[in-house]
Amino acid sequence: MPEITKEVKLDPSVIPPLDPSILTLSDKERAFLHATISEDDDALKAKILSVQAKA
């Protein structure tokens, strides 16, 4: 029978920093985000990275 493992809180020092150079969006994702957040690519990238940093 499988065991249930409790989720543990990670030490923030083991979480690597965000790397904005690996952000890639499909055309469909980019179109959706442009329509809902901003038409400006730099503003869109800044918003995505800001949300990721909070997560």
mmCIF entry with sequence, helices, sheets and N, C-alpha, C, O atoms, coordinates in Angstrom:
data_MODEL
# 
_entry.id   MODEL 
# 
_entity.id                         1 
_entity.type                       polymer 
_entity.pdbx_number_of_molecules   1 
# 
_entity_poly.entity_id                      1 
_entity_poly.type                           'polypeptide(L)' 
_entity_poly.nstd_linkage                   no 
_entity_poly.nstd_monomer                   no 
_entity_poly.pdbx_seq_one_letter_code       MPEITKEVKLDPSVIPPLDPSILTLSDKERAFLHATISEDDDALKAKILSVQAKA 
_entity_poly.pdbx_seq_one_letter_code_can   MPEITKEVKLDPSVIPPLDPSILTLSDKERAFLHATISEDDDALKAKILSVQAKA 
_entity_poly.pdbx_strand_id                 A 
# 
loop_
_entity_poly_seq.entity_id 
_entity_poly_seq.num 
_entity_poly_seq.mon_id 
_entity_poly_seq.hetero 
1 1  MET n 
1 2  PRO n 
1 3  GLU n 
1 4  ILE n 
1 5  THR n 
1 6  LYS n 
1 7  GLU n 
1 8  VAL n 
1 9  LYS n 
1 10 LEU n 
1 11 ASP n 
1 12 PRO n 
1 13 SER n 
1 14 VAL n 
1 15 ILE n 
1 16 PRO n 
1 17 PRO n 
1 18 LEU n 
1 19 ASP n 
1 20 PRO n 
1 21 SER n 
1 22 ILE n 
1 23 LEU n 
1 24 THR n 
1 25 LEU n 
1 26 SER n 
1 27 ASP n 
1 28 LYS n 
1 29 GLU n 
1 30 ARG n 
1 31 ALA n 
1 32 PHE n 
1 33 LEU n 
1 34 HIS n 
1 35 ALA n 
1 36 THR n 
1 37 ILE n 
1 38 SER n 
1 39 GLU n 
1 40 ASP n 
1 41 ASP n 
1 42 ASP n 
1 43 ALA n 
1 44 LEU n 
1 45 LYS n 
1 46 ALA n 
1 47 LYS n 
1 48 ILE n 
1 49 LEU n 
1 50 SER n 
1 51 VAL n 
1 52 GLN n 
1 53 ALA n 
1 54 LYS n 
1 55 ALA n 
# 
_struct_asym.id          A 
_struct_asym.entity_id   1 
# 
loop_
_struct_conf.conf_type_id 
_struct_conf.id 
_struct_conf.pdbx_PDB_helix_id 
_struct_conf.beg_label_comp_id 
_struct_conf.beg_label_asym_id 
_struct_conf.beg_label_seq_id 
_struct_conf.pdbx_beg_PDB_ins_code 
_struct_conf.end_label_comp_id 
_struct_conf.end_label_asym_id 
_struct_conf.end_label_seq_id 
_struct_conf.pdbx_end_PDB_ins_code 
_struct_conf.beg_auth_comp_id 
_struct_conf.beg_auth_asym_id 
_struct_conf.beg_auth_seq_id 
_struct_conf.end_auth_comp_id 
_struct_conf.end_auth_asym_id 
_struct_conf.end_auth_seq_id 
_struct_conf.pdbx_PDB_helix_class 
_struct_conf.details 
_struct_conf.pdbx_PDB_helix_length 
HELX_P HELX_P1 AA1 PRO A 12 ? VAL A 14 ? PRO A 12 VAL A 14 5 ? 3  
HELX_P HELX_P2 AA2 PRO A 20 ? ILE A 22 ? PRO A 20 ILE A 22 5 ? 3  
HELX_P HELX_P3 AA3 ASP A 27 ? THR A 36 ? ASP A 27 THR A 36 1 ? 10 
HELX_P HELX_P4 AA4 ASP A 41 ? LYS A 54 ? ASP A 41 LYS A 54 1 ? 14 
# 
_struct_conf_type.id          HELX_P 
_struct_conf_type.criteria    ? 
_struct_conf_type.reference   ? 
# 
loop_
_atom_site.group_PDB 
_atom_site.id 
_atom_site.type_symbol 
_atom_site.label_atom_id 
_atom_site.label_alt_id 
_atom_site.label_comp_id 
_atom_site.label_asym_id 
_atom_site.label_entity_id 
_atom_site.label_seq_id 
_atom_site.pdbx_PDB_ins_code 
_atom_site.Cartn_x 
_atom_site.Cartn_y 
_atom_site.Cartn_z 
_atom_site.occupancy 
_atom_site.B_iso_or_equiv 
_atom_site.pdbx_formal_charge 
_atom_site.auth_seq_id 
_atom_site.auth_comp_id 
_atom_site.auth_asym_id 
_atom_site.auth_atom_id 
_atom_site.pdbx_PDB_model_num 
ATOM 1   N N  . MET A 1 1  ? 0.842  -1.173 0.000   1.00 0.00 ? 1  MET A N  1 
ATOM 2   C CA . MET A 1 1  ? 0.000  0.000  0.000   1.00 0.00 ? 1  MET A CA 1 
ATOM 3   C C  . MET A 1 1  ? 0.895  1.246  0.000   1.00 0.00 ? 1  MET A C  1 
ATOM 4   O O  . MET A 1 1  ? 1.866  1.302  0.755   1.00 0.00 ? 1  MET A O  1 
ATOM 5   N N  . PRO A 1 2  ? 0.577  2.259  -0.848  1.00 0.00 ? 2  PRO A N  1 
ATOM 6   C CA . PRO A 1 2  ? 1.394  3.469  -0.892  1.00 0.00 ? 2  PRO A CA 1 
ATOM 7   C C  . PRO A 1 2  ? 1.304  4.253  0.412   1.00 0.00 ? 2  PRO A C  1 
ATOM 8   O O  . PRO A 1 2  ? 0.280  4.252  1.095   1.00 0.00 ? 2  PRO A O  1 
ATOM 9   N N  . GLU A 1 3  ? 2.396  4.916  0.729   1.00 0.00 ? 3  GLU A N  1 
ATOM 10  C CA . GLU A 1 3  ? 2.431  5.745  1.930   1.00 0.00 ? 3  GLU A CA 1 
ATOM 11  C C  . GLU A 1 3  ? 2.130  7.197  1.574   1.00 0.00 ? 3  GLU A C  1 
ATOM 12  O O  . GLU A 1 3  ? 2.464  7.666  0.486   1.00 0.00 ? 3  GLU A O  1 
ATOM 13  N N  . ILE A 1 4  ? 1.506  7.882  2.488   1.00 0.00 ? 4  ILE A N  1 
ATOM 14  C CA . ILE A 1 4  ? 1.256  9.307  2.318   1.00 0.00 ? 4  ILE A CA 1 
ATOM 15  C C  . ILE A 1 4  ? 2.375  10.055 3.031   1.00 0.00 ? 4  ILE A C  1 
ATOM 16  O O  . ILE A 1 4  ? 2.605  9.867  4.226   1.00 0.00 ? 4  ILE A O  1 
ATOM 17  N N  . THR A 1 5  ? 3.060  10.897 2.283   1.00 0.00 ? 5  THR A N  1 
ATOM 18  C CA . THR A 1 5  ? 4.169  11.663 2.837   1.00 0.00 ? 5  THR A CA 1 
ATOM 19  C C  . THR A 1 5  ? 3.715  13.100 3.058   1.00 0.00 ? 5  THR A C  1 
ATOM 20  O O  . THR A 1 5  ? 3.188  13.741 2.149   1.00 0.00 ? 5  THR A O  1 
ATOM 21  N N  . LYS A 1 6  ? 3.921  13.600 4.267   1.00 0.00 ? 6  LYS A N  1 
ATOM 22  C CA . LYS A 1 6  ? 3.553  14.980 4.572   1.00 0.00 ? 6  LYS A CA 1 
ATOM 23  C C  . LYS A 1 6  ? 4.430  15.944 3.781   1.00 0.00 ? 6  LYS A C  1 
ATOM 24  O O  . LYS A 1 6  ? 5.621  15.708 3.578   1.00 0.00 ? 6  LYS A O  1 
ATOM 25  N N  . GLU A 1 7  ? 3.817  17.021 3.348   1.00 0.00 ? 7  GLU A N  1 
ATOM 26  C CA . GLU A 1 7  ? 4.559  18.065 2.659   1.00 0.00 ? 7  GLU A CA 1 
ATOM 27  C C  . GLU A 1 7  ? 5.380  18.842 3.687   1.00 0.00 ? 7  GLU A C  1 
ATOM 28  O O  . GLU A 1 7  ? 4.890  19.168 4.768   1.00 0.00 ? 7  GLU A O  1 
ATOM 29  N N  . VAL A 1 8  ? 6.617  19.131 3.342   1.00 0.00 ? 8  VAL A N  1 
ATOM 30  C CA . VAL A 1 8  ? 7.477  19.876 4.258   1.00 0.00 ? 8  VAL A CA 1 
ATOM 31  C C  . VAL A 1 8  ? 7.809  21.236 3.652   1.00 0.00 ? 8  VAL A C  1 
ATOM 32  O O  . VAL A 1 8  ? 7.860  21.388 2.432   1.00 0.00 ? 8  VAL A O  1 
ATOM 33  N N  . LYS A 1 9  ? 8.029  22.203 4.504   1.00 0.00 ? 9  LYS A N  1 
ATOM 34  C CA . LYS A 1 9  ? 8.408  23.538 4.047   1.00 0.00 ? 9  LYS A CA 1 
ATOM 35  C C  . LYS A 1 9  ? 9.903  23.528 3.720   1.00 0.00 ? 9  LYS A C  1 
ATOM 36  O O  . LYS A 1 9  ? 10.728 23.115 4.535   1.00 0.00 ? 9  LYS A O  1 
ATOM 37  N N  . LEU A 1 10 ? 10.235 23.992 2.506   1.00 0.00 ? 10 LEU A N  1 
ATOM 38  C CA . LEU A 1 10 ? 11.633 24.027 2.089   1.00 0.00 ? 10 LEU A CA 1 
ATOM 39  C C  . LEU A 1 10 ? 12.354 25.233 2.666   1.00 0.00 ? 10 LEU A C  1 
ATOM 40  O O  . LEU A 1 10 ? 11.768 26.298 2.859   1.00 0.00 ? 10 LEU A O  1 
ATOM 41  N N  . ASP A 1 11 ? 13.613 25.046 2.931   1.00 0.00 ? 11 ASP A N  1 
ATOM 42  C CA . ASP A 1 11 ? 14.473 26.146 3.337   1.00 0.00 ? 11 ASP A CA 1 
ATOM 43  C C  . ASP A 1 11 ? 14.681 27.027 2.094   1.00 0.00 ? 11 ASP A C  1 
ATOM 44  O O  . ASP A 1 11 ? 15.119 26.517 1.063   1.00 0.00 ? 11 ASP A O  1 
ATOM 45  N N  . PRO A 1 12 ? 14.381 28.320 2.161   1.00 0.00 ? 12 PRO A N  1 
ATOM 46  C CA . PRO A 1 12 ? 14.525 29.189 0.989   1.00 0.00 ? 12 PRO A CA 1 
ATOM 47  C C  . PRO A 1 12 ? 15.917 29.170 0.364   1.00 0.00 ? 12 PRO A C  1 
ATOM 48  O O  . PRO A 1 12 ? 16.063 29.482 -0.817  1.00 0.00 ? 12 PRO A O  1 
ATOM 49  N N  . SER A 1 13 ? 16.934 28.813 1.131   1.00 0.00 ? 13 SER A N  1 
ATOM 50  C CA . SER A 1 13 ? 18.294 28.807 0.583   1.00 0.00 ? 13 SER A CA 1 
ATOM 51  C C  . SER A 1 13 ? 18.506 27.695 -0.442  1.00 0.00 ? 13 SER A C  1 
ATOM 52  O O  . SER A 1 13 ? 19.466 27.750 -1.210  1.00 0.00 ? 13 SER A O  1 
ATOM 53  N N  . VAL A 1 14 ? 17.630 26.685 -0.471  1.00 0.00 ? 14 VAL A N  1 
ATOM 54  C CA . VAL A 1 14 ? 17.797 25.594 -1.438  1.00 0.00 ? 14 VAL A CA 1 
ATOM 55  C C  . VAL A 1 14 ? 16.998 25.836 -2.718  1.00 0.00 ? 14 VAL A C  1 
ATOM 56  O O  . VAL A 1 14 ? 17.096 25.053 -3.664  1.00 0.00 ? 14 VAL A O  1 
ATOM 57  N N  . ILE A 1 15 ? 16.212 26.908 -2.756  1.00 0.00 ? 15 ILE A N  1 
ATOM 58  C CA . ILE A 1 15 ? 15.424 27.228 -3.944  1.00 0.00 ? 15 ILE A CA 1 
ATOM 59  C C  . ILE A 1 15 ? 16.260 28.138 -4.836  1.00 0.00 ? 15 ILE A C  1 
ATOM 60  O O  . ILE A 1 15 ? 16.666 29.217 -4.404  1.00 0.00 ? 15 ILE A O  1 
ATOM 61  N N  . PRO A 1 16 ? 16.525 27.719 -6.085  1.00 0.00 ? 16 PRO A N  1 
ATOM 62  C CA . PRO A 1 16 ? 17.354 28.549 -6.960  1.00 0.00 ? 16 PRO A CA 1 
ATOM 63  C C  . PRO A 1 16 ? 16.619 29.838 -7.335  1.00 0.00 ? 16 PRO A C  1 
ATOM 64  O O  . PRO A 1 16 ? 15.388 29.863 -7.357  1.00 0.00 ? 16 PRO A O  1 
ATOM 65  N N  . PRO A 1 17 ? 17.359 30.901 -7.629  1.00 0.00 ? 17 PRO A N  1 
ATOM 66  C CA . PRO A 1 17 ? 16.716 32.154 -8.028  1.00 0.00 ? 17 PRO A CA 1 
ATOM 67  C C  . PRO A 1 17 ? 16.029 32.000 -9.388  1.00 0.00 ? 17 PRO A C  1 
ATOM 68  O O  . PRO A 1 17 ? 16.392 31.133 -10.183 1.00 0.00 ? 17 PRO A O  1 
ATOM 69  N N  . LEU A 1 18 ? 15.040 32.848 -9.640  1.00 0.00 ? 18 LEU A N  1 
ATOM 70  C CA . LEU A 1 18 ? 14.362 32.819 -10.930 1.00 0.00 ? 18 LEU A CA 1 
ATOM 71  C C  . LEU A 1 18 ? 15.333 33.218 -12.034 1.00 0.00 ? 18 LEU A C  1 
ATOM 72  O O  . LEU A 1 18 ? 16.173 34.099 -11.849 1.00 0.00 ? 18 LEU A O  1 
ATOM 73  N N  . ASP A 1 19 ? 15.210 32.567 -13.171 1.00 0.00 ? 19 ASP A N  1 
ATOM 74  C CA . ASP A 1 19 ? 16.059 32.869 -14.318 1.00 0.00 ? 19 ASP A CA 1 
ATOM 75  C C  . ASP A 1 19 ? 15.170 33.401 -15.446 1.00 0.00 ? 19 ASP A C  1 
ATOM 76  O O  . ASP A 1 19 ? 14.543 32.611 -16.151 1.00 0.00 ? 19 ASP A O  1 
ATOM 77  N N  . PRO A 1 20 ? 15.103 34.719 -15.628 1.00 0.00 ? 20 PRO A N  1 
ATOM 78  C CA . PRO A 1 20 ? 14.217 35.281 -16.647 1.00 0.00 ? 20 PRO A CA 1 
ATOM 79  C C  . PRO A 1 20 ? 14.591 34.881 -18.073 1.00 0.00 ? 20 PRO A C  1 
ATOM 80  O O  . PRO A 1 20 ? 13.772 35.018 -18.982 1.00 0.00 ? 20 PRO A O  1 
ATOM 81  N N  . SER A 1 21 ? 15.801 34.396 -18.282 1.00 0.00 ? 21 SER A N  1 
ATOM 82  C CA . SER A 1 21 ? 16.217 34.024 -19.636 1.00 0.00 ? 21 SER A CA 1 
ATOM 83  C C  . SER A 1 21 ? 15.539 32.749 -20.126 1.00 0.00 ? 21 SER A C  1 
ATOM 84  O O  . SER A 1 21 ? 15.566 32.460 -21.322 1.00 0.00 ? 21 SER A O  1 
ATOM 85  N N  . ILE A 1 22 ? 14.927 31.977 -19.217 1.00 0.00 ? 22 ILE A N  1 
ATOM 86  C CA . ILE A 1 22 ? 14.286 30.734 -19.660 1.00 0.00 ? 22 ILE A CA 1 
ATOM 87  C C  . ILE A 1 22 ? 12.770 30.884 -19.826 1.00 0.00 ? 22 ILE A C  1 
ATOM 88  O O  . ILE A 1 22 ? 12.074 29.897 -20.064 1.00 0.00 ? 22 ILE A O  1 
ATOM 89  N N  . LEU A 1 23 ? 12.260 32.103 -19.701 1.00 0.00 ? 23 LEU A N  1 
ATOM 90  C CA . LEU A 1 23 ? 10.839 32.351 -19.911 1.00 0.00 ? 23 LEU A CA 1 
ATOM 91  C C  . LEU A 1 23 ? 10.529 32.245 -21.397 1.00 0.00 ? 23 LEU A C  1 
ATOM 92  O O  . LEU A 1 23 ? 11.032 33.034 -22.197 1.00 0.00 ? 23 LEU A O  1 
ATOM 93  N N  . THR A 1 24 ? 9.710  31.280 -21.766 1.00 0.00 ? 24 THR A N  1 
ATOM 94  C CA . THR A 1 24 ? 9.275  31.136 -23.151 1.00 0.00 ? 24 THR A CA 1 
ATOM 95  C C  . THR A 1 24 ? 7.767  30.955 -23.171 1.00 0.00 ? 24 THR A C  1 
ATOM 96  O O  . THR A 1 24 ? 7.210  30.198 -22.375 1.00 0.00 ? 24 THR A O  1 
ATOM 97  N N  . LEU A 1 25 ? 7.122  31.648 -24.077 1.00 0.00 ? 25 LEU A N  1 
ATOM 98  C CA . LEU A 1 25 ? 5.672  31.574 -24.216 1.00 0.00 ? 25 LEU A CA 1 
ATOM 99  C C  . LEU A 1 25 ? 5.323  31.170 -25.640 1.00 0.00 ? 25 LEU A C  1 
ATOM 100 O O  . LEU A 1 25 ? 5.983  31.581 -26.594 1.00 0.00 ? 25 LEU A O  1 
ATOM 101 N N  . SER A 1 26 ? 4.276  30.360 -25.774 1.00 0.00 ? 26 SER A N  1 
ATOM 102 C CA . SER A 1 26 ? 3.790  30.033 -27.113 1.00 0.00 ? 26 SER A CA 1 
ATOM 103 C C  . SER A 1 26 ? 3.060  31.264 -27.656 1.00 0.00 ? 26 SER A C  1 
ATOM 104 O O  . SER A 1 26 ? 2.756  32.192 -26.907 1.00 0.00 ? 26 SER A O  1 
ATOM 105 N N  . ASP A 1 27 ? 2.785  31.267 -28.946 1.00 0.00 ? 27 ASP A N  1 
ATOM 106 C CA . ASP A 1 27 ? 2.060  32.389 -29.538 1.00 0.00 ? 27 ASP A CA 1 
ATOM 107 C C  . ASP A 1 27 ? 0.685  32.547 -28.893 1.00 0.00 ? 27 ASP A C  1 
ATOM 108 O O  . ASP A 1 27 ? 0.220  33.664 -28.671 1.00 0.00 ? 27 ASP A O  1 
ATOM 109 N N  . LYS A 1 28 ? 0.046  31.431 -28.600 1.00 0.00 ? 28 LYS A N  1 
ATOM 110 C CA . LYS A 1 28 ? -1.281 31.453 -27.977 1.00 0.00 ? 28 LYS A CA 1 
ATOM 111 C C  . LYS A 1 28 ? -1.205 32.028 -26.558 1.00 0.00 ? 28 LYS A C  1 
ATOM 112 O O  . LYS A 1 28 ? -2.041 32.843 -26.169 1.00 0.00 ? 28 LYS A O  1 
ATOM 113 N N  . GLU A 1 29 ? -0.197 31.600 -25.788 1.00 0.00 ? 29 GLU A N  1 
ATOM 114 C CA . GLU A 1 29 ? -0.012 32.121 -24.428 1.00 0.00 ? 29 GLU A CA 1 
ATOM 115 C C  . GLU A 1 29 ? 0.289  33.618 -24.459 1.00 0.00 ? 29 GLU A C  1 
ATOM 116 O O  . GLU A 1 29 ? -0.260 34.393 -23.676 1.00 0.00 ? 29 GLU A O  1 
ATOM 117 N N  . ARG A 1 30 ? 1.173  34.009 -25.379 1.00 0.00 ? 30 ARG A N  1 
ATOM 118 C CA . ARG A 1 30 ? 1.560  35.421 -25.490 1.00 0.00 ? 30 ARG A CA 1 
ATOM 119 C C  . ARG A 1 30 ? 0.344  36.276 -25.854 1.00 0.00 ? 30 ARG A C  1 
ATOM 120 O O  . ARG A 1 30 ? 0.149  37.346 -25.277 1.00 0.00 ? 30 ARG A O  1 
ATOM 121 N N  . ALA A 1 31 ? -0.475 35.814 -26.807 1.00 0.00 ? 31 ALA A N  1 
ATOM 122 C CA . ALA A 1 31 ? -1.665 36.569 -27.218 1.00 0.00 ? 31 ALA A CA 1 
ATOM 123 C C  . ALA A 1 31 ? -2.634 36.721 -26.048 1.00 0.00 ? 31 ALA A C  1 
ATOM 124 O O  . ALA A 1 31 ? -3.185 37.801 -25.833 1.00 0.00 ? 31 ALA A O  1 
ATOM 125 N N  . PHE A 1 32 ? -2.844 35.647 -25.293 1.00 0.00 ? 32 PHE A N  1 
ATOM 126 C CA . PHE A 1 32 ? -3.741 35.707 -24.136 1.00 0.00 ? 32 PHE A CA 1 
ATOM 127 C C  . PHE A 1 32 ? -3.225 36.699 -23.097 1.00 0.00 ? 32 PHE A C  1 
ATOM 128 O O  . PHE A 1 32 ? -3.979 37.537 -22.602 1.00 0.00 ? 32 PHE A O  1 
ATOM 129 N N  . LEU A 1 33 ? -1.941 36.599 -22.771 1.00 0.00 ? 33 LEU A N  1 
ATOM 130 C CA . LEU A 1 33 ? -1.376 37.476 -21.747 1.00 0.00 ? 33 LEU A CA 1 
ATOM 131 C C  . LEU A 1 33 ? -1.334 38.934 -22.204 1.00 0.00 ? 33 LEU A C  1 
ATOM 132 O O  . LEU A 1 33 ? -1.520 39.841 -21.393 1.00 0.00 ? 33 LEU A O  1 
ATOM 133 N N  . HIS A 1 34 ? -1.091 39.167 -23.494 1.00 0.00 ? 34 HIS A N  1 
ATOM 134 C CA . HIS A 1 34 ? -1.131 40.534 -24.014 1.00 0.00 ? 34 HIS A CA 1 
ATOM 135 C C  . HIS A 1 34 ? -2.544 41.099 -23.884 1.00 0.00 ? 34 HIS A C  1 
ATOM 136 O O  . HIS A 1 34 ? -2.716 42.276 -23.565 1.00 0.00 ? 34 HIS A O  1 
ATOM 137 N N  . ALA A 1 35 ? -3.548 40.271 -24.128 1.00 0.00 ? 35 ALA A N  1 
ATOM 138 C CA . ALA A 1 35 ? -4.940 40.734 -24.048 1.00 0.00 ? 35 ALA A CA 1 
ATOM 139 C C  . ALA A 1 35 ? -5.384 40.976 -22.611 1.00 0.00 ? 35 ALA A C  1 
ATOM 140 O O  . ALA A 1 35 ? -6.242 41.824 -22.366 1.00 0.00 ? 35 ALA A O  1 
ATOM 141 N N  . THR A 1 36 ? -4.813 40.245 -21.661 1.00 0.00 ? 36 THR A N  1 
ATOM 142 C CA . THR A 1 36 ? -5.287 40.350 -20.279 1.00 0.00 ? 36 THR A CA 1 
ATOM 143 C C  . THR A 1 36 ? -4.395 41.191 -19.366 1.00 0.00 ? 36 THR A C  1 
ATOM 144 O O  . THR A 1 36 ? -4.869 41.714 -18.357 1.00 0.00 ? 36 THR A O  1 
ATOM 145 N N  . ILE A 1 37 ? -3.112 41.329 -19.703 1.00 0.00 ? 37 ILE A N  1 
ATOM 146 C CA . ILE A 1 37 ? -2.200 42.047 -18.805 1.00 0.00 ? 37 ILE A CA 1 
ATOM 147 C C  . ILE A 1 37 ? -1.684 43.334 -19.443 1.00 0.00 ? 37 ILE A C  1 
ATOM 148 O O  . ILE A 1 37 ? -1.930 44.426 -18.929 1.00 0.00 ? 37 ILE A O  1 
ATOM 149 N N  . SER A 1 38 ? -0.979 43.209 -20.548 1.00 0.00 ? 38 SER A N  1 
ATOM 150 C CA . SER A 1 38 ? -0.376 44.382 -21.184 1.00 0.00 ? 38 SER A CA 1 
ATOM 151 C C  . SER A 1 38 ? 0.088  44.021 -22.586 1.00 0.00 ? 38 SER A C  1 
ATOM 152 O O  . SER A 1 38 ? 0.510  42.892 -22.836 1.00 0.00 ? 38 SER A O  1 
ATOM 153 N N  . GLU A 1 39 ? 0.010  44.984 -23.499 1.00 0.00 ? 39 GLU A N  1 
ATOM 154 C CA . GLU A 1 39 ? 0.514  44.780 -24.858 1.00 0.00 ? 39 GLU A CA 1 
ATOM 155 C C  . GLU A 1 39 ? 2.040  44.887 -24.906 1.00 0.00 ? 39 GLU A C  1 
ATOM 156 O O  . GLU A 1 39 ? 2.672  44.401 -25.844 1.00 0.00 ? 39 GLU A O  1 
ATOM 157 N N  . ASP A 1 40 ? 2.616  45.518 -23.902 1.00 0.00 ? 40 ASP A N  1 
ATOM 158 C CA . ASP A 1 40 ? 4.059  45.750 -23.850 1.00 0.00 ? 40 ASP A CA 1 
ATOM 159 C C  . ASP A 1 40 ? 4.788  44.492 -23.380 1.00 0.00 ? 40 ASP A C  1 
ATOM 160 O O  . ASP A 1 40 ? 4.514  43.986 -22.292 1.00 0.00 ? 40 ASP A O  1 
ATOM 161 N N  . ASP A 1 41 ? 5.716  43.985 -24.195 1.00 0.00 ? 41 ASP A N  1 
ATOM 162 C CA . ASP A 1 41 ? 6.450  42.762 -23.850 1.00 0.00 ? 41 ASP A CA 1 
ATOM 163 C C  . ASP A 1 41 ? 7.241  42.897 -22.549 1.00 0.00 ? 41 ASP A C  1 
ATOM 164 O O  . ASP A 1 41 ? 7.275  41.964 -21.747 1.00 0.00 ? 41 ASP A O  1 
ATOM 165 N N  . ASP A 1 42 ? 7.875  44.049 -22.336 1.00 0.00 ? 42 ASP A N  1 
ATOM 166 C CA . ASP A 1 42 ? 8.668  44.235 -21.115 1.00 0.00 ? 42 ASP A CA 1 
ATOM 167 C C  . ASP A 1 42 ? 7.778  44.261 -19.871 1.00 0.00 ? 42 ASP A C  1 
ATOM 168 O O  . ASP A 1 42 ? 8.133  43.692 -18.839 1.00 0.00 ? 42 ASP A O  1 
ATOM 169 N N  . ALA A 1 43 ? 6.624  44.921 -19.971 1.00 0.00 ? 43 ALA A N  1 
ATOM 170 C CA . ALA A 1 43 ? 5.687  44.963 -18.841 1.00 0.00 ? 43 ALA A CA 1 
ATOM 171 C C  . ALA A 1 43 ? 5.130  43.570 -18.562 1.00 0.00 ? 43 ALA A C  1 
ATOM 172 O O  . ALA A 1 43 ? 4.943  43.185 -17.408 1.00 0.00 ? 43 ALA A O  1 
ATOM 173 N N  . LEU A 1 44 ? 4.872  42.830 -19.617 1.00 0.00 ? 44 LEU A N  1 
ATOM 174 C CA . LEU A 1 44 ? 4.353  41.466 -19.478 1.00 0.00 ? 44 LEU A CA 1 
ATOM 175 C C  . LEU A 1 44 ? 5.371  40.572 -18.774 1.00 0.00 ? 44 LEU A C  1 
ATOM 176 O O  . LEU A 1 44 ? 5.024  39.829 -17.856 1.00 0.00 ? 44 LEU A O  1 
ATOM 177 N N  . LYS A 1 45 ? 6.619  40.647 -19.207 1.00 0.00 ? 45 LYS A N  1 
ATOM 178 C CA . LYS A 1 45 ? 7.680  39.841 -18.597 1.00 0.00 ? 45 LYS A CA 1 
ATOM 179 C C  . LYS A 1 45 ? 7.873  40.220 -17.126 1.00 0.00 ? 45 LYS A C  1 
ATOM 180 O O  . LYS A 1 45 ? 8.044  39.349 -16.273 1.00 0.00 ? 45 LYS A O  1 
ATOM 181 N N  . ALA A 1 46 ? 7.845  41.518 -16.839 1.00 0.00 ? 46 ALA A N  1 
ATOM 182 C CA . ALA A 1 46 ? 8.004  41.984 -15.460 1.00 0.00 ? 46 ALA A CA 1 
ATOM 183 C C  . ALA A 1 46 ? 6.876  41.457 -14.580 1.00 0.00 ? 46 ALA A C  1 
ATOM 184 O O  . ALA A 1 46 ? 7.117  41.045 -13.446 1.00 0.00 ? 46 ALA A O  1 
ATOM 185 N N  . LYS A 1 47 ? 5.653  41.467 -15.090 1.00 0.00 ? 47 LYS A N  1 
ATOM 186 C CA . LYS A 1 47 ? 4.502  40.979 -14.319 1.00 0.00 ? 47 LYS A CA 1 
ATOM 187 C C  . LYS A 1 47 ? 4.629  39.479 -14.059 1.00 0.00 ? 47 LYS A C  1 
ATOM 188 O O  . LYS A 1 47 ? 4.383  39.024 -12.941 1.00 0.00 ? 47 LYS A O  1 
ATOM 189 N N  . ILE A 1 48 ? 5.010  38.708 -15.073 1.00 0.00 ? 48 ILE A N  1 
ATOM 190 C CA . ILE A 1 48 ? 5.168  37.254 -14.919 1.00 0.00 ? 48 ILE A CA 1 
ATOM 191 C C  . ILE A 1 48 ? 6.230  36.951 -13.869 1.00 0.00 ? 48 ILE A C  1 
ATOM 192 O O  . ILE A 1 48 ? 6.011  36.115 -12.992 1.00 0.00 ? 48 ILE A O  1 
ATOM 193 N N  . LEU A 1 49 ? 7.365  37.613 -13.949 1.00 0.00 ? 49 LEU A N  1 
ATOM 194 C CA . LEU A 1 49 ? 8.446  37.367 -12.992 1.00 0.00 ? 49 LEU A CA 1 
ATOM 195 C C  . LEU A 1 49 ? 8.060  37.802 -11.582 1.00 0.00 ? 49 LEU A C  1 
ATOM 196 O O  . LEU A 1 49 ? 8.460  37.169 -10.605 1.00 0.00 ? 49 LEU A O  1 
ATOM 197 N N  . SER A 1 50 ? 7.287  38.875 -11.473 1.00 0.00 ? 50 SER A N  1 
ATOM 198 C CA . SER A 1 50 ? 6.821  39.338 -10.167 1.00 0.00 ? 50 SER A CA 1 
ATOM 199 C C  . SER A 1 50 ? 5.902  38.302 -9.516  1.00 0.00 ? 50 SER A C  1 
ATOM 200 O O  . SER A 1 50 ? 6.028  38.008 -8.327  1.00 0.00 ? 50 SER A O  1 
ATOM 201 N N  . VAL A 1 51 ? 4.987  37.757 -10.300 1.00 0.00 ? 51 VAL A N  1 
ATOM 202 C CA . VAL A 1 51 ? 4.063  36.743 -9.776  1.00 0.00 ? 51 VAL A CA 1 
ATOM 203 C C  . VAL A 1 51 ? 4.827  35.479 -9.403  1.00 0.00 ? 51 VAL A C  1 
ATOM 204 O O  . VAL A 1 51 ? 4.549  34.870 -8.370  1.00 0.00 ? 51 VAL A O  1 
ATOM 205 N N  . GLN A 1 52 ? 5.790  35.077 -10.236 1.00 0.00 ? 52 GLN A N  1 
ATOM 206 C CA . GLN A 1 52 ? 6.581  33.882 -9.928  1.00 0.00 ? 52 GLN A CA 1 
ATOM 207 C C  . GLN A 1 52 ? 7.376  34.069 -8.638  1.00 0.00 ? 52 GLN A C  1 
ATOM 208 O O  . GLN A 1 52 ? 7.494  33.137 -7.842  1.00 0.00 ? 52 GLN A O  1 
ATOM 209 N N  . ALA A 1 53 ? 7.911  35.246 -8.429  1.00 0.00 ? 53 ALA A N  1 
ATOM 210 C CA . ALA A 1 53 ? 8.711  35.494 -7.227  1.00 0.00 ? 53 ALA A CA 1 
ATOM 211 C C  . ALA A 1 53 ? 7.863  35.384 -5.963  1.00 0.00 ? 53 ALA A C  1 
ATOM 212 O O  . ALA A 1 53 ? 8.359  34.972 -4.914  1.00 0.00 ? 53 ALA A O  1 
ATOM 213 N N  . LYS A 1 54 ? 6.592  35.748 -6.060  1.00 0.00 ? 54 LYS A N  1 
ATOM 214 C CA . LYS A 1 54 ? 5.692  35.667 -4.906  1.00 0.00 ? 54 LYS A CA 1 
ATOM 215 C C  . LYS A 1 54 ? 5.235  34.237 -4.635  1.00 0.00 ? 54 LYS A C  1 
ATOM 216 O O  . LYS A 1 54 ? 4.857  33.903 -3.512  1.00 0.00 ? 54 LYS A O  1 
ATOM 217 N N  . ALA A 1 55 ? 5.271  33.398 -5.665  1.00 0.00 ? 55 ALA A N  1 
ATOM 218 C CA . ALA A 1 55 ? 4.725  32.034 -5.534  1.00 0.00 ? 55 ALA A CA 1 
ATOM 219 C C  . ALA A 1 55 ? 5.601  31.127 -4.708  1.00 0.00 ? 55 ALA A C  1 
ATOM 220 O O  . ALA A 1 55 ? 5.270  29.957 -4.514  1.00 0.00 ? 55 ALA A O  1 
# 
